[in-house]
Amino acid sequence: MADAIRVDFNKPSLMGNEMAYIQEAIEKRHISGDGSFTRRAQEFLQNALGVPRALLATNCTHALEMAALLLDIQPGDEVIVPSFTFVSTVNAFVLRGAKPVFIDIRPDTLNMDETQLEDLLTPRTRAILPVHYAGVGCEMDTIMGVAGYHDIPVVEDNAHGLYGKYKGRFLGTFGDLATQSFHETKNLTCGEGGALLINNLKYIDRAEILREKGTNRSRFFRGMVDKYTWVDIGSSYVLSDILAAFLFAQLEVSSQIQAQRKRIWDFYDAHLRDWARANAVQTPTVPAHCEQPYHMYYMLLPNLETRQAFIASLREKGIYSVFHYLPLHLSDMGMTFGGRPGDCPVTEAISDRLVRLPFFNTLTEQEQGWVIEAILQFNC
Ligand SMILES: Cc1ncc(COP(=O)(O)O)c(C=O)c1O
C-alpha cells in the first residue's frame, strides 16, 4: 500500500476573505456566537435561498436536534427516514425517544423511495425526513403531497444540497424545517458548522430560544425585552463568530465555488462515462427536473468485491476514494429498532457498491487526470 497521498479525498482550502474576516471578528472583540458575521451569514442564506429565517448552528447534527425539539418529538413517536443516510438524521430524533421507521431508496437517485411512504405511515408518524443525497432533490411533489394530506411535518436533511434545486426551487425551502452542513467535506465550509432553515414561521421564535440555552437572549439583543431569562428547554447551538467569519467569506464566493465544482464534476463525468458503461458501473442520475449542486461524484460498482478492489487499487496509486453510508437499519442500534436484512433491499445493495471519488474545490485537472487514469486501468 502506498504511503504518499497523491490525491486526497478531501482538502479544505481558503476561497476568499476567510483570514481577513477572522481578524476582523477578533478586532471587533466579538468571537462568541451571534456576532456580525453570524448575522451576515444568516442574511446571506435567507436572501440567496428565499427562506424566512436561517439560523447558523454548530453543525448539521445540532440543527437536526433543534428540528426534533421544535417538532416536540416524544418517546414512541415515529419518524420516517431513509436507512441510507448519515447517522445524525436519525439520531437527532432518537435522542428525543423517537422510533425510526426506515424507508428504502430509489435505485436511480438513491433518495427516499417516495412511493413507499404511504405504506409506512401510522397514527404515530410525527415527521418525514427526506435526505437529498449528493444534493439531488428527492421527489418533493409526492413527499409534500403525502405529508400535507396527513398533516405531518417535513424536515429536509439538506446537508449535501445547498444550492441544489427541485423543479426550479431551492432544496431546503420545501419542508417546515431544513438543515445544512458546513462540515469540511461540504462545498462551503467553516470546518464544523451548520444551519437550520425555517420555512414554517411558527417555529422561528422558539428556535431562537432553543439554540440560546433556552433563554430569550436573541430578543434581548434585538432590544425586544430589557433582560433575558430562562424560558424553555434548550442547549447551546450557536456558532462562534470566528467560524461564521470563515463561512461568510465562503458564502460570498459561492458562485465561484459552485462553478469550480461543476467543472470538476463534468470533467469526471466526461472521462468516465464510457469506461463505466463498458464495466457495468452506474454513474450518478440527475433527473431533468433537478439541478444538482455538484457536491460529490460517486459510482456504483457491480458488487462489494469489485468496489473493495477498486478502492484498494486506487489507494496503491496514492489516490483516496471512499465508500459511504452503511444501512442504518442493519447497524447495532438499527437492529434494536427491529431492523432486519431484507427490509431495505436497494439500500443494502447500493451501500456495498458505492464509491466516492476525490472531490474538493481546488482539485486540479492534473490531479483528476491521475484519478481518471487509475480508474481506466481498472477492470471490474
Ligand atoms: C445527510 C447528512 N446529514 C447530516 C450530516 C451531519 O452533518 P454535520 O457533520 O454538519 O453534523 C451529514 C454529514 O456529512 C450528512 O451526510
The ligand as an SDF file (V2000), in Angstrom:
LIG
                    3D

 16 16  0  0  0  0  0  0  0  0999 V2000
  -27.0480   13.5270    5.1390 C   0  0  0  0  0  0  0  0  0  0  0  0
  -26.2500   14.0670    6.2900 C   0  0  0  0  0  0  0  0  0  0  0  0
  -26.8910   14.6160    7.3350 N   0  0  0  0  0  0  0  0  0  0  0  0
  -26.2250   15.1340    8.3830 C   0  0  0  0  0  0  0  0  0  0  0  0
  -24.8530   15.1180    8.4330 C   0  0  0  0  0  0  0  0  0  0  0  0
  -24.1580   15.6780    9.6380 C   0  0  0  0  0  0  0  0  0  0  0  0
  -23.5250   16.8690    9.3440 O   0  0  0  0  0  0  0  0  0  0  0  0
  -22.5560   17.5820   10.4200 P   0  0  0  0  0  0  0  0  0  0  0  0
  -21.2270   16.9150   10.3260 O   0  0  0  0  0  0  0  0  0  0  0  0
  -22.5150   19.0160    9.9760 O   0  0  0  0  0  0  0  0  0  0  0  0
  -23.1860   17.4300   11.7590 O   0  0  0  0  0  0  0  0  0  0  0  0
  -24.1320   14.5510    7.3830 C   0  0  0  0  0  0  0  0  0  0  0  0
  -22.6620   14.5220    7.4170 C   0  0  0  0  0  0  0  0  0  0  0  0
  -21.9930   14.6120    6.4400 O   0  0  0  0  0  0  0  0  0  0  0  0
  -24.8410   14.0050    6.2840 C   0  0  0  0  0  0  0  0  0  0  0  0
  -24.2060   13.4050    5.2650 O   0  0  0  0  0  0  0  0  0  0  0  0
  1  2  1  0
  2  3  1  0
  2 15  2  0
  3  4  2  0
  4  5  1  0
  5  6  1  0
  5 12  2  0
  6  7  1  0
  7  8  1  0
  8  9  2  0
  8 10  1  0
  8 11  1  0
 12 13  1  0
 12 15  1  0
 13 14  2  0
 15 16  1  0
M  END
$$$$
